[in-house]
Amino acid sequence: MRRSKRKASKNTTTATTSAAAVHAVTISNLPNHSTCDILSRLPLNSIFACKRVCKTWRDLTLEPYFAKLHLSRSPLSLISYHNGKDNNNSPSFHFEILQLHDPPVLGRRDATMKFRTEFFFPHMYVVASCNGSILLSNFSPIDDRIIIVCNPLRAQHFILPKPPKLALETYKSVRLGFGHSPRTDQYKVLRFTYTYRPDRLYLYFDIFTIGIDDEWRSIVGTEQPPGHIISNSVFLNGALHWIGNEKARFISYFDIEKEQFGSFPCLPKLEKVFTILGL
């Protein structure tokens, strides 16, 4: 009888220990790839909350792989950058992201997610976006503009060096383009500068590859599109596109990977109207 009691007590202790071990297993015990897969299915506002749970989760969300995985699963979103002053007349700057996964939330305030950034420059605005990264600039003189590439999800930003100054003392105008090469996984910023002189219009193109270049490179030795640039640039299928105008309108493009220009005729209906490209 005494043996049976001891055996029963031992079995009970073993069962209790096993149950405790089972209950001690939490999400933190999952492999990193499983945790990454779960987090990548959450909306942005939940991801920002999860980044504050622990260092492991924060580090996972900062991995380039996670950003690509989340981008492939996340719904379409609208992003804007606001700068100005708050109710206390202090500088206020933040991004706002409106996720479009559920149309009924469009009229609700909680559909918009706000988050602050660690940098601020007066008169900053969003120039373009690509795969979740954002190109920002400001309204300073052409040769003194601040150009920033920012990734809100990874809470990272990169301030590009100042582009080369133009020597010609004539009226100048500048535009910026932002694109990505899927094959090389490189992001590039293209600066379009056109200068008016009495004899003709001159176009200049400078390019900067994020994480590769230390300074801007002038694009030379390749056939450049002629004419006046009359629209913003739009990134599509690995190339930046814009409307040009010389004797007739045309669509110009710049291949981000090959760093080559090309063009094709514009639709007849677009010949006599002011047009803005967009997606």
Secondary structure in CASP SS format (residue, H / E / C, confidence):
PFRMAT SS
TARGET T0000
AUTHOR 0000-0000-0000
METHOD secondary structure of the structure
MODEL  1
M C 1.00
R H 1.00
R H 1.00
S H 1.00
K H 1.00
R H 1.00
K H 1.00
A H 1.00
S H 1.00
K H 1.00
N H 1.00
T H 1.00
T H 1.00
T H 1.00
A H 1.00
T H 1.00
T H 1.00
S H 1.00
A H 1.00
A H 1.00
A H 1.00
V H 1.00
H H 1.00
A H 1.00
V C 1.00
T C 1.00
I H 1.00
S H 1.00
N H 1.00
L C 1.00
P C 1.00
N H 1.00
H H 1.00
S H 1.00
T H 1.00
C H 1.00
D H 1.00
I H 1.00
L H 1.00
S C 1.00
R C 1.00
L C 1.00
P C 1.00
L H 1.00
N H 1.00
S H 1.00
I H 1.00
F H 1.00
A H 1.00
C H 1.00
K C 1.00
R C 1.00
V C 1.00
C C 1.00
K H 1.00
T H 1.00
W H 1.00
R H 1.00
D H 1.00
L H 1.00
T H 1.00
L C 1.00
E C 1.00
P H 1.00
Y H 1.00
F H 1.00
A H 1.00
K H 1.00
L H 1.00
H H 1.00
L H 1.00
S H 1.00
R H 1.00
S C 1.00
P C 1.00
L C 1.00
S E 1.00
L E 1.00
I E 1.00
S E 1.00
Y E 1.00
H E 1.00
N E 1.00
G E 1.00
K E 1.00
D C 1.00
N C 1.00
N C 1.00
N C 1.00
S C 1.00
P E 1.00
S E 1.00
F E 1.00
H E 1.00
F E 1.00
E E 1.00
I E 1.00
L E 1.00
Q E 1.00
L C 1.00
H C 1.00
D C 1.00
P H 1.00
P H 1.00
V H 1.00
L H 1.00
G H 1.00
R C 1.00
R H 1.00
D H 1.00
A H 1.00
T E 1.00
M E 1.00
K E 1.00
F E 1.00
R E 1.00
T C 1.00
E C 1.00
F C 1.00
F C 1.00
F C 1.00
P C 1.00
H C 1.00
M E 1.00
Y E 1.00
V E 1.00
V E 1.00
A E 1.00
S E 1.00
C E 1.00
N C 1.00
G C 1.00
S E 1.00
I E 1.00
L E 1.00
L E 1.00
S E 1.00
N E 1.00
F C 1.00
S C 1.00
P C 1.00
I H 1.00
D H 1.00
D H 1.00
R C 1.00
I C 1.00
I E 1.00
I E 1.00
V E 1.00
C E 1.00
N E 1.00
P C 1.00
L C 1.00
R C 1.00
A C 1.00
Q E 1.00
H E 1.00
F E 1.00
I E 1.00
L C 1.00
P C 1.00
K C 1.00
P C 1.00
P C 1.00
K C 1.00
L C 1.00
A C 1.00
L C 1.00
E C 1.00
T C 1.00
Y C 1.00
K E 1.00
S E 1.00
V E 1.00
R E 1.00
L E 1.00
G E 1.00
F E 1.00
G E 1.00
H E 1.00
S E 1.00
P C 1.00
R C 1.00
T C 1.00
D C 1.00
Q E 1.00
Y E 1.00
K E 1.00
V E 1.00
L E 1.00
R E 1.00
F E 1.00
T E 1.00
Y E 1.00
T E 1.00
Y E 1.00
R C 1.00
P C 1.00
D C 1.00
R C 1.00
L E 1.00
Y E 1.00
L E 1.00
Y E 1.00
F E 1.00
D E 1.00
I E 1.00
F E 1.00
T E 1.00
I C 1.00
G C 1.00
I C 1.00
D C 1.00
D C 1.00
E C 1.00
W C 1.00
R E 1.00
S E 1.00
I C 1.00
V C 1.00
G C 1.00
T C 1.00
E C 1.00
Q C 1.00
P C 1.00
P C 1.00
G C 1.00
H E 1.00
I E 1.00
I C 1.00
S C 1.00
N C 1.00
S C 1.00
V E 1.00
F E 1.00
L E 1.00
N C 1.00
G C 1.00
A E 1.00
L E 1.00
H E 1.00
W E 1.00
I E 1.00
G E 1.00
N E 1.00
E C 1.00
K C 1.00
A C 1.00
R E 1.00
F E 1.00
I E 1.00
S E 1.00
Y E 1.00
F E 1.00
D E 1.00
I C 1.00
E C 1.00
K C 1.00
E C 1.00
Q E 1.00
F E 1.00
G E 1.00
S E 1.00
F E 1.00
P E 1.00
C C 1.00
L C 1.00
P H 1.00
K H 1.00
L H 1.00
E C 1.00
K C 1.00
V C 1.00
F C 1.00
T C 1.00
I C 1.00
L C 1.00
G C 1.00
L C 1.00
END
